[in-house]
Amino acid sequence: MRGTGTAPAGVVSAVEFYERMAQGYDEEFEAPHRRAYDDLAWEQVLELLGDRPARVVDAGCGTGRLAARLVEAGHRVLGLEPTPSMAEVAEARWCGDRFVVHRT
């Protein structure tokens, strides 16, 4: 409904949608087609970053799956995440001081 400021029945914001998914979200990416998506994205990220460690901003870091790979590759990551439960899962991921989550 244009201009009314209300969403159609059953439509939720992205934050509300992901809020419900946080606890089992990483398991979704164990399926072969989803793992392939992650691996293809990872190849692109590595190509863009090059060989030297860098500071990386992961906007919409979710549960920190990509951030964990970045940290393992020697990078420092600032994760930005608006969904409280996703940020909580990301913060619980052990990455030492090389991954900091900022709740946006």
NORDA-V986798 format. One record per pair of residues at least 24 apart in sequence whose ideal C-beta (glycine too) atoms are under 6 Angstrom apart, sorted by the first residue. I is the first residue (numbers start at 1). J is the second residue. Records with the same first field share a line. If there is no record, write none. Layout:
I->J, J
//
This chain:
15->82, 83
18->83, 86
19->83, 85
22->85, 86, 89
25->63
26->63
61->90
62->86
63->89, 90
64->90, 93
67->99
68->93, 95
71->95, 98, 99
80->104
//
